[in-house]
Amino acid sequence: MNTQPTPLLLSYVPPWNWQQFHAYFALRCLPDIEQVSADGYRRTFRIGTVSGWFALRHRPEHSALELTVSPSAVDVLPLLAARVRRMFDLDTDTGEIARHLSQDSQLAALVTRYPGLRIPTAFDPFEQAVRAIVGQQVTVKAAVTIVGRLVKRLGEALPAAPEDGPARLFPTPLAIAEANLDGIGMPGKRVATLQGFARALTDGSLALHADDGVDDLLERLCALPGIGPWTAHYIALRAFGVADAFPASDLGLLKAKLWGSAGISAGALTAQAEAWRPWRAYAAMYLWQSYAEPEE
């Protein structure tokens, strides 16, 4: 008989901003596979042949996230915990990053105003890559709607799903590669890009990892039809938490309130961002935060 594993505390060194992660995941939540609450997060997962669910609760009194997993997850718990730590960027020394970015006078005020910003990343790199491709030239809300349709159409039911929790798994590369995606809500060219990407993973012509550095990953991704620098950098940033990934043409970065009403050009931003290396992805977090700030 399976028993519920004892929860684990995944510690972090403050400052760590739960609201940053809550806002990010709440905006992108796929209800069939995720739930976001005021102080927690729960989702389904698949690692190899193992599927299940995990739940997180913020425990600020312990400077930690409390991780609870399904009984099916016991055999992959170390790997699962490591991926959750990356997902919530628990191991980063934000002090070092803040000191470096604060050398830029324009970023310094943001760094002071939002201490400890980190990089929310996806649990599953393939899922994030699908989200990035679907999200080309559309709003976050529209992308979530379309990816939600993919999950409903192609996602498998989770065995022993919690009664009150998400109950489907994210579709596999093979499922997306072979599916009829008519009526899914994307232009034909983007459907071809998505299915070409999924086929490349299925047939082994693309390995989705950042083990050999960001430039290697970007080169492999941009070699695929329909994937350009923005998509490749966004996948590197949001799928793997690559610290120096920087999607310089992203509208939110170009229109951050930091730059004033005129914004900044992608070329000028790319040049300015050279001074932020090797932490350009963290600089992007501050620029996106600036973009989201309410008007005064």
VOBA-1610 file (N, C-alpha, C; in pm, whole numbers, padded with zeros to 5 digits, always signed):
BEGIN
Met+00085-00120+00000Met+00000+00000+00000Met+00088+00125+00000Asn+00062+00218-00096Asn+00138+00342-00102Asn+00099+00433+00013Thr+00198+00494+00074Thr+00172+00592+00179Thr+00222+00728+00133Gln+00163+00831+00191Gln+00201+00966+00152Gln+00340+00998+00204Pro+00437+01032+00116Pro+00571+01066+00163Pro+00570+01189+00253Thr+00665+01195+00344Thr+00679+01310+00433Thr+00718+01434+00353Pro+00653+01547+00377Pro+00691+01669+00304Pro+00837+01707+00329Leu+00896+01770+00228Leu+01033+01820+00238Leu+01031+01972+00245Leu+01125+02029+00317Leu+01143+02173+00316Leu+01258+02207+00223Leu+01229+02285+00120Leu+01330+02329+00024Leu+01368+02473+00061Ser+01484+02489+00117Ser+01522+02618+00174Ser+01576+02715+00068Tyr+01572+02842+00101Tyr+01633+02946+00020Tyr+01696+03048+00113Val+01786+03130+00058Val+01846+03239+00134Val+01773+03367+00098Pro+01705+03432+00194Pro+01633+03556+00163Pro+01729+03663+00110Pro+01678+03761+00034Pro+01538+03778-00001Pro+01493+03686-00114Trp+01370+03639-00102Trp+01306+03556-00205Trp+01160+03599-00206Asn+01110+03635-00323Asn+00981+03703-00333Asn+00873+03606-00385Trp+00793+03550-00293Trp+00686+03459-00334Trp+00590+03527-00430Gln+00560+03654-00409Gln+00463+03722-00494Gln+00509+03728-00639Gln+00639+03737-00662Gln+00690+03735-00799Gln+00652+03604-00867Phe+00674+03492-00797Phe+00644+03362-00855Phe+00493+03340-00866His+00420+03383-00764His+00275+03368-00766His+00217+03441-00888Ala+00260+03564-00910Ala+00207+03642-01021Ala+00242+03577-01155Tyr+00363+03527-01166Tyr+00407+03465-01291Tyr+00325+03341-01323Phe+00315+03250-01227Phe+00246+03123-01254Phe+00094+03142-01260Ala+00039+03234-01184Ala-00105+03258-01189Ala-00147+03308-01327Leu-00068+03394-01387Leu-00101+03449-01517Leu-00097+03342-01626Arg-00014+03241-01607Arg+00009+03139-01710Arg-00050+03003-01674Cys-00133+02999-01572Cys-00183+02872-01519Cys-00268+02797-01623Leu-00239+02668-01638Leu-00318+02576-01720Leu-00399+02490-01625Pro-00529+02517-01607Pro-00606+02452-01500Pro-00606+02300-01504Asp-00590+02239-01621Asp-00591+02093-01627Asp-00464+02031-01570Ile-00356+02111-01561Ile-00231+02056-01507Ile-00176+02135-01388Glu-00230+02254-01360Glu-00175+02339-01254Glu-00286+02400-01169Gln-00251+02431-01045Gln-00334+02513-00957Gln-00244+02612-00885Val-00289+02736-00874Val-00215+02839-00802Val-00306+02897-00696Ser-00258+02900-00571Ser-00335+02958-00461Ser-00256+03073-00401Ala-00311+03136-00300Ala-00247+03254-00242Ala-00107+03223-00190Asp-00086+03102-00134Asp+00045+03071-00079Asp+00099+02938-00130Gly+00046+02889-00244Gly+00091+02759-00289Gly+00076+02736-00438Tyr+00125+02622-00481Tyr+00125+02583-00622Tyr+00119+02431-00627Arg+00040+02379-00722Arg+00032+02234-00739Arg+00022+02202-00888Arg+00087+02092-00929Arg+00079+02054-01069Arg+00106+01905-01087Thr+00069+01856-01205Thr+00103+01720-01244Thr+00243+01721-01306Phe+00303+01604-01314Phe+00436+01596-01375Phe+00456+01457-01434Arg+00555+01452-01525Arg+00602+01325-01577Arg+00754+01332-01583Ile+00821+01235-01524Ile+00967+01222-01534Ile+00994+01080-01583Gly+01038+01068-01708Gly+01057+00934-01763Gly+00925+00859-01767Thr+00923+00743-01704Thr+00800+00662-01701Thr+00716+00689-01577Val+00760+00780-01491Val+00691+00809-01366Val+00604+00933-01383Ser+00480+00925-01343Ser+00392+01042-01343Ser+00330+01057-01205Gly+00286+01177-01175Gly+00225+01204-01045Gly+00195+01351-01031Trp+00194+01396-00908Trp+00170+01537-00881Trp+00258+01581-00765Phe+00280+01713-00757Phe+00347+01769-00639Phe+00278+01898-00602Ala+00291+01935-00475Ala+00232+02058-00423Ala+00336+02134-00343Leu+00330+02265-00351Leu+00422+02352-00278Leu+00344+02451-00194Arg+00397+02480-00076Arg+00340+02585+00009Arg+00454+02670+00060His+00438+02801+00049His+00542+02890+00098His+00542+02891+00250Arg+00660+02867+00307Arg+00677+02868+00452Arg+00780+02975+00487Pro+00739+03103+00487Pro+00836+03211+00509Pro+00904+03203+00645Glu+00835+03145+00745Glu+00897+03134+00878Glu+01018+03041+00877His+01026+02956+00775His+01141+02866+00760His+01230+02906+00642Ser+01199+03015+00575Ser+01269+03054+00452Ser+01276+02933+00358Ala+01160+02877+00328Ala+01155+02753+00253Ala+01022+02737+00182Leu+01022+02647+00083Leu+00900+02596+00024Leu+00880+02454+00076Glu+00760+02423+00118Glu+00727+02288+00164Glu+00677+02207+00044Leu+00747+02098+00013Leu+00716+02016-00103Leu+00647+01888-00059Thr+00527+01867-00109Thr+00452+01743-00087Thr+00435+01675-00222Val+00454+01544-00226Val+00447+01473-00354Val+00351+01355-00344Ser+00305+01309-00460Ser+00220+01190-00465Ser+00302+01066-00431Pro+00238+00960-00382Pro+00312+00836-00353Pro+00390+00784-00473Ser+00341+00808-00593Ser+00409+00759-00713Ser+00544+00825-00736Ala+00569+00939-00668Ala+00690+01018-00694Ala+00810+00975-00612Val+00793+00881-00521Val+00901+00847-00427Val+01031+00811-00498Asp+01023+00732-00604Asp+01144+00685-00670Asp+01219+00794-00745Val+01154+00904-00774Val+01220+01013-00847Val+01230+01138-00761Leu+01213+01124-00630Leu+01206+01241-00543Leu+01330+01330-00551Pro+01452+01277-00549Pro+01569+01367-00558Pro+01569+01450-00686Leu+01538+01387-00799Leu+01534+01460-00925Leu+01419+01560-00927Leu+01306+01520-00875Leu+01189+01608-00868Leu+01222+01731-00783Ala+01281+01709-00667Ala+01314+01821-00578Ala+01414+01915-00645Ala+01511+01860-00716Ala+01609+01944-00784Ala+01543+02029-00892Arg+01448+01970-00964Arg+01380+02047-01068Arg+01289+02154-01008Val+01229+02127-00894Val+01148+02229-00827Val+01238+02342-00777Arg+01356+02308-00726Arg+01449+02412-00682Arg+01486+02503-00798Arg+01509+02445-00915Arg+01540+02528-01032Arg+01419+02609-01074Met+01302+02547-01071Met+01178+02613-01113Met+01154+02741-01034Phe+01184+02736-00905Phe+01163+02851-00817Phe+01293+02922-00781Asp+01400+02888-00853Asp+01528+02959-00844Asp+01575+02976-00699Leu+01576+02865-00626Leu+01604+02872-00482Leu+01752+02879-00448Asp+01840+02851-00544Asp+01983+02838-00511Asp+02067+02956-00555Thr+02005+03062-00603Thr+02080+03175-00656Thr+02121+03272-00546Asp+02243+03325-00558Asp+02291+03430-00469Asp+02247+03564-00528Thr+02133+03612-00483Thr+02082+03736-00540Thr+02162+03858-00497Gly+02235+03845-00387Gly+02317+03957-00341Gly+02425+03991-00443Glu+02492+03890-00494Glu+02596+03913-00595Glu+02537+03976-00720Ile+02421+03926-00762Ile+02356+03980-00882Ile+02314+04125-00860Ala+02256+04153-00744Ala+02212+04290-00715Ala+02329+04387-00717Arg+02442+04346-00661Arg+02560+04434-00661Arg+02606+04463-00804His+02604+04361-00887His+02649+04378-01025His+02553+04467-01103Leu+02423+04440-01097Leu+02327+04517-01175Leu+02312+04659-01125Ser+02337+04681-00996Ser+02324+04815-00939Ser+02433+04910-00987Gln+02534+04856-01055Gln+02635+04943-01115Gln+02577+05024-01231Asp+02465+04976-01285Asp+02393+05051-01388Asp+02298+05146-01316Ser+02316+05275-01334Ser+02238+05373-01258Ser+02089+05362-01287Gln+02053+05319-01408Gln+01910+05308-01441Gln+01847+05186-01376Leu+01921+05079-01362Leu+01868+04958-01298Leu+01872+04967-01146Ala+01961+05048-01092Ala+01986+05048-00948Ala+01858+05073-00867Ala+01774+05166-00913Ala+01651+05196-00838Ala+01557+05076-00839Leu+01549+05005-00951Leu+01463+04886-00958Leu+01515+04776-00867Val+01646+04759-00863Val+01705+04656-00777Val+01674+04685-00631Thr+01677+04813-00595Thr+01645+04851-00457Thr+01496+04833-00428Arg+01412+04866-00527Arg+01267+04861-00506Arg+01215+04718-00501Tyr+01280+04625-00572Tyr+01234+04486-00578Tyr+01347+04392-00541Pro+01383+04387-00413Pro+01498+04304-00373Pro+01472+04155-00398Gly+01573+04089-00450Gly+01568+03944-00460Gly+01490+03888-00576Leu+01465+03965-00682Leu+01395+03908-00796Leu+01476+03792-00855Arg+01405+03688-00894Arg+01469+03568-00948Arg+01403+03529-01079Ile+01437+03412-01131Ile+01386+03369-01260Ile+01289+03253-01241Pro+01158+03277-01252Pro+01064+03164-01255Pro+01084+03086-01385Thr+01101+02955-01373Thr+01119+02872-01492Thr+01017+02759-01491Ala+01005+02692-01603Ala+00909+02583-01616Ala+00962+02457-01549Phe+00870+02373-01501Phe+00912+02242-01451Phe+00968+02156-01564Asp+00905+02165-01680Asp+00944+02080-01792Asp+00990+02165-01910Pro+01114+02150-01957Pro+01163+02232-02068Pro+01080+02219-02195Phe+01033+02099-02227Phe+00952+02083-02348Phe+00822+02163-02337Glu+00758+02156-02222Glu+00636+02233-02202Glu+00662+02382-02223Gln+00774+02431-02169Gln+00804+02573-02184Gln+00831+02608-02330Ala+00900+02521-02402Ala+00929+02548-02542Ala+00799+02554-02622Val+00706+02465-02592Val+00575+02471-02659Val+00507+02603-02629Arg+00509+02644-02503Arg+00448+02773-02467Arg+00514+02888-02542Ala+00646+02884-02557Ala+00717+02992-02625Ala+00681+02997-02773Ile+00674+02882-02838Ile+00639+02880-02980Ile+00496+02926-03001Val+00405+02874-02919Val+00265+02917-02928Val+00253+03067-02901Gly+00338+03118-02814Gly+00331+03257-02773Gly+00394+03357-02868Gln+00446+03311-02981Gln+00504+03404-03078Gln+00397+03501-03128Gln+00422+03629-03104Gln+00339+03738-03158Gln+00194+03736-03109Val+00169+03675-02994Val+00036+03682-02934Val+00052+03719-02786Thr-00057+03757-02722Thr-00053+03791-02580Thr-00036+03666-02495Val+00005+03687-02371Val+00016+03575-02277Val-00119+03506-02263Lys-00226+03584-02250Lys-00359+03526-02233Lys-00397+03437-02351Ala-00370+03485-02472Ala-00404+03406-02591Ala-00322+03278-02596Ala-00194+03288-02561Ala-00108+03170-02563Ala-00156+03066-02461Val-00195+03112-02343Val-00244+03019-02240Val-00370+02949-02290Thr-00458+03022-02357Thr-00580+02962-02410Thr-00548+02852-02511Ile-00455+02878-02601Ile-00421+02780-02705Ile-00350+02660-02644Val-00255+02682-02554Val-00187+02570-02490Val-00287+02488-02408Gly-00383+02556-02345Gly-00487+02484-02273Gly-00565+02391-02364Arg-00590+02434-02488Arg-00658+02348-02585Arg-00572+02226-02619Leu-00443+02248-02632Leu-00353+02135-02658Leu-00361+02032-02546Val-00362+02082-02421Val-00369+01991-02307Val-00499+01913-02308Lys-00610+01980-02332Lys-00740+01911-02334Lys-00747+01809-02447Arg-00691+01844-02562Arg-00701+01757-02679Arg-00603+01639-02673Leu-00482+01663-02621Leu-00375+01564-02634Leu-00317+01515-02501Gly-00348+01583-02391Gly-00291+01543-02262Gly-00357+01418-02206Glu-00277+01326-02156Glu-00329+01203-02097Glu-00385+01231-01957Ala-00482+01150-01918Ala-00533+01159-01781Ala-00426+01109-01684Leu-00413+01178-01571Leu-00318+01136-01468Leu-00378+01023-01385Pro-00312+00907-01379Pro-00361+00801-01291Pro-00358+00848-01145Ala-00459+00812-01069Ala-00466+00846-00927Ala-00453+00995-00903Ala-00518+01074-00988Ala-00515+01219-00969Ala-00588+01256-00841Pro-00543+01361-00772Pro-00615+01406-00652Pro-00755+01453-00688Glu-00851+01428-00601Glu-00991+01461-00631Glu-01011+01610-00659Asp-00937+01693-00588Asp-00957+01837-00602Asp-00844+01903-00679Gly-00765+01822-00749Gly-00647+01879-00813Gly-00646+01861-00963Pro-00541+01909-01028Pro-00529+01892-01173Pro-00520+01744-01208Ala-00571+01708-01326Ala-00591+01566-01356Ala-00536+01523-01491Arg-00462+01611-01559Arg-00406+01572-01689Arg-00256+01597-01691Leu-00188+01527-01781Leu-00045+01546-01804Leu-00024+01629-01930Phe+00086+01701-01934Phe+00115+01779-02054Phe+00142+01683-02169Pro+00096+01716-02290Pro+00116+01626-02404Pro+00265+01597-02430Thr+00292+01479-02480Thr+00429+01439-02514Thr+00468+01498-02649Pro+00598+01504-02679Pro+00640+01547-02813Pro+00577+01463-02923Leu+00569+01332-02904Leu+00510+01245-03006Leu+00364+01279-03029Ala+00290+01303-02921Ala+00148+01335-02935Ala+00128+01462-03016Ile+00210+01564-02990Ile+00197+01691-03063Ile+00244+01674-03207Ala+00352+01599-03228Ala+00406+01580-03363Ala+00306+01511-03454Glu+00229+01418-03401Glu+00140+01337-03484Glu-00004+01387-03487Ala-00036+01489-03410Ala-00176+01531-03395Ala-00226+01608-03516Asn-00357+01603-03533Asn-00425+01695-03623Asn-00460+01819-03540Leu-00396+01930-03570Leu-00415+02051-03490Leu-00506+02153-03560Asp-00589+02107-03652Asp-00686+02195-03714Asp-00776+02256-03606Gly-00801+02384-03619Gly-00891+02451-03526Gly-00833+02480-03389Ile-00702+02463-03373Ile-00641+02485-03241Ile-00626+02633-03211Gly-00631+02719-03316Gly-00626+02863-03293Gly-00495+02930-03330Met-00411+02857-03407Met-00283+02915-03450Met-00276+02920-03602Pro-00203+03017-03657Pro-00179+03017-03801Pro-00108+02889-03844Gly-00129+02848-03969Gly-00069+02725-04019Gly+00082+02722-04007Lys+00146+02837-04029Lys+00292+02841-04022Lys+00340+02812-03880Arg+00269+02864-03781Arg+00311+02840-03642Arg+00281+02696-03600Val+00173+02639-03651Val+00147+02498-03627Val+00260+02414-03684Ala+00307+02449-03805Ala+00418+02376-03867Ala+00544+02388-03784Thr+00570+02508-03729Thr+00687+02527-03642Thr+00677+02439-03518Leu+00560+02440-03455Leu+00541+02361-03334Leu+00559+02212-03362Gln+00497+02163-03468Gln+00505+02020-03496Gln+00644+01981-03548Gly+00710+02072-03618Gly+00848+02045-03659Gly+00941+02034-03539Phe+00920+02122-03442Phe+00998+02116-03319Phe+00973+01985-03245Ala+00846+01947-03232Ala+00811+01823-03163Ala+00868+01702-03235Arg+00864+01703-03370Arg+00920+01591-03446Arg+01071+01582-03428Ala+01138+01696-03422Ala+01284+01696-03403Ala+01322+01632-03270Leu+01242+01656-03168Leu+01267+01589-03040Leu+01235+01441-03048Thr+01129+01408-03118Thr+01086+01269-03127Thr+01186+01184-03204Asp+01240+01239-03314Asp+01333+01158-03395Asp+01478+01172-03351Gly+01502+01252-03249Gly+01636+01263-03195Gly+01727+01363-03265Ser+01675+01437-03363Ser+01760+01534-03432Ser+01783+01660-03350Leu+01703+01680-03245Leu+01722+01791-03152Leu+01725+01737-03011Ala+01828+01775-02937Ala+01834+01745-02794Ala+01807+01875-02719Leu+01707+01874-02634Leu+01666+01996-02565Leu+01734+02002-02429His+01850+02068-02425His+01924+02085-02300His+02016+02206-02315Ala+02065+02254-02202Ala+02159+02366-02203Ala+02293+02325-02142Asp+02325+02196-02149Asp+02445+02143-02084Asp+02573+02199-02144Asp+02569+02237-02272Asp+02690+02285-02340Asp+02692+02437-02356Gly+02612+02504-02276Gly+02612+02650-02276Gly+02500+02709-02360Val+02474+02835-02333Val+02359+02901-02396Val+02379+02917-02546Asp+02500+02946-02592Asp+02521+02967-02735Asp+02493+02840-02814Asp+02533+02727-02759Asp+02506+02599-02825Asp+02356+02574-02834Leu+02283+02600-02726Leu+02138+02582-02727Leu+02072+02675-02827Leu+02112+02801-02828Leu+02052+02897-02920Leu+02077+02856-03065Glu+02197+02810-03094Glu+02229+02769-03231Glu+02142+02652-03275Arg+02125+02553-03188Arg+02045+02436-03222Arg+01898+02474-03242Leu+01846+02562-03157Leu+01706+02601-03169Leu+01683+02685-03294Cys+01772+02780-03321Cys+01752+02870-03436Cys+01773+02799-03570Ala+01829+02679-03567Ala+01842+02601-03690Ala+01709+02542-03734Leu+01610+02543-03646Leu+01479+02488-03678Leu+01392+02593-03747Pro+01315+02555-03849Pro+01227+02651-03918Pro+01127+02714-03821Gly+01117+02847-03828Gly+01018+02918-03749Gly+01063+02958-03610Ile+01185+02921-03572Ile+01237+02959-03440Ile+01350+03059-03459Gly+01327+03180-03410Gly+01425+03286-03422Gly+01487+03320-03288Pro+01565+03428-03284Pro+01637+03463-03161Pro+01548+03486-03040Trp+01432+03556-03059Trp+01346+03580-02942Trp+01301+03448-02881Thr+01248+03359-02964Thr+01197+03231-02914Thr+01308+03151-02849Ala+01425+03147-02913Ala+01536+03068-02860Ala+01584+03123-02726His+01600+03254-02717His+01644+03314-02589His+01537+03294-02481Tyr+01409+03306-02520Tyr+01303+03290-02421Tyr+01299+03146-02369Ile+01321+03050-02457Ile+01328+02911-02412Ile+01447+02891-02318Ala+01562+02946-02355Ala+01680+02933-02268Ala+01654+02992-02130Leu+01585+03107-02127Leu+01559+03176-02002Leu+01452+03103-01919Arg+01339+03073-01980Arg+01224+03022-01904Arg+01224+02869-01892Ala+01294+02799-01981Ala+01297+02653-01970Ala+01412+02605-01884Phe+01523+02679-01885Phe+01644+02633-01817Phe+01698+02733-01715Gly+01643+02854-01710Gly+01695+02953-01617Gly+01836+02997-01649Val+01873+02996-01779Val+02007+03037-01819Val+02027+03183-01781Ala+02128+03210-01699Ala+02140+03341-01634Ala+02172+03454-01731Asp+02227+03423-01848Asp+02264+03530-01940Asp+02179+03531-02067Ala+02070+03452-02069Ala+01978+03460-02182Ala+01909+03595-02182Phe+01883+03649-02300Phe+01826+03784-02305Phe+01752+03804-02436Pro+01617+03791-02436Pro+01538+03812-02557Pro+01520+03960-02587Ala+01621+04020-02649Ala+01629+04166-02658Ala+01514+04230-02735Ser+01447+04155-02820Ser+01337+04214-02898Ser+01202+04201-02828Asp+01200+04152-02706Asp+01075+04135-02633Asp+01010+04270-02605Leu+00880+04279-02636Leu+00810+04407-02622Leu+00815+04460-02479Gly+00799+04371-02381Gly+00801+04415-02242Gly+00934+04475-02200Leu+01044+04422-02256Leu+01176+04478-02225Leu+01194+04613-02294Leu+01144+04624-02417Leu+01162+04747-02494Leu+01073+04860-02444Lys+00959+04823-02382Lys+00863+04924-02336Lys+00863+04939-02184Ala+00963+04887-02116Ala+00971+04903-01971Ala+00965+05051-01936Lys+00894+05082-01829Lys+00876+05223-01791Lys+01009+05290-01758Leu+01107+05209-01730Leu+01242+05261-01704Leu+01290+05349-01819Trp+01249+05317-01943Trp+01299+05390-02060Trp+01217+05514-02093Gly+01110+05540-02019Gly+01023+05652-02052Gly+00924+05615-02161Ser+00845+05712-02202Ser+00734+05685-02295Ser+00782+05641-02433Ala+00900+05679-02471Ala+00951+05645-02605Ala+01002+05503-02614Gly+01029+05441-02501Gly+01086+05307-02503Gly+01231+05309-02550Ile+01280+05194-02595Ile+01418+05180-02641Ile+01418+05083-02758Ser+01513+05097-02848Ser+01520+05005-02961Ser+01591+04876-02919Ala+01566+04769-02994Ala+01630+04641-02963Ala+01781+04651-02974Gly+01829+04728-03074Gly+01973+04745-03090Gly+02036+04817-02972Ala+01970+04926-02928Ala+02022+05001-02814Ala+02017+04918-02686Leu+01911+04842-02669Leu+01899+04758-02550Leu+02005+04649-02551Thr+02029+04587-02665Thr+02132+04484-02675Thr+02268+04542-02636Ala+02297+04662-02684Ala+02425+04725-02652Ala+02436+04757-02503Gln+02330+04812-02445Gln+02334+04846-02303Gln+02346+04721-02217Ala+02283+04613-02262Ala+02281+04490-02183Ala+02417+04422-02174Glu+02510+04460-02258Glu+02644+04400-02249Glu+02705+04420-02111Ala+02675+04535-02051Ala+02729+04564-01918Ala+02665+04477-01810Trp+02552+04414-01841Trp+02483+04332-01741Trp+02528+04187-01741Arg+02609+04147-01840Arg+02659+04010-01842Arg+02736+03981-01714Pro+02733+03860-01658Pro+02667+03739-01708Pro+02527+03720-01649Trp+02459+03829-01613Trp+02329+03821-01544Trp+02219+03890-01623Arg+02225+03884-01754Arg+02125+03959-01834Arg+01982+03907-01811Ala+01967+03778-01784Ala+01832+03726-01759Ala+01773+03787-01633Tyr+01856+03812-01533Tyr+01806+03876-01410Tyr+01776+04023-01436Ala+01855+04087-01520Ala+01821+04224-01561Ala+01685+04225-01630Ala+01659+04123-01711Ala+01528+04114-01777Ala+01415+04106-01675Met+01438+04037-01563Met+01334+04029-01461Met+01298+04169-01410Tyr+01399+04252-01392Tyr+01373+04388-01343Tyr+01305+04473-01450Leu+01343+04454-01575Leu+01278+04530-01681Leu+01132+04488-01697Trp+01104+04358-01691Trp+00965+04313-01698Trp+00886+04365-01577Gln+00950+04370-01462Gln+00884+04426-01345Gln+00851+04573-01368Ser+00944+04645-01429Ser+00921+04785-01461Ser+00806+04800-01559Tyr+00800+04713-01658Tyr+00692+04716-01758Tyr+00557+04697-01692Ala+00552+04613-01588Ala+00426+04580-01522Ala+00384+04683-01418Glu+00472+04777-01385Glu+00438+04875-01282Glu+00319+04961-01325Pro+00228+04990-01231Pro+00115+05077-01266Pro+00162+05219-01295Glu+00083+05285-01377Glu+00115+05426-01406Glu+00099+05510-01281Glu+00188+05604-01265Glu+00182+05692-01147Glu+00079+05803-01170
//
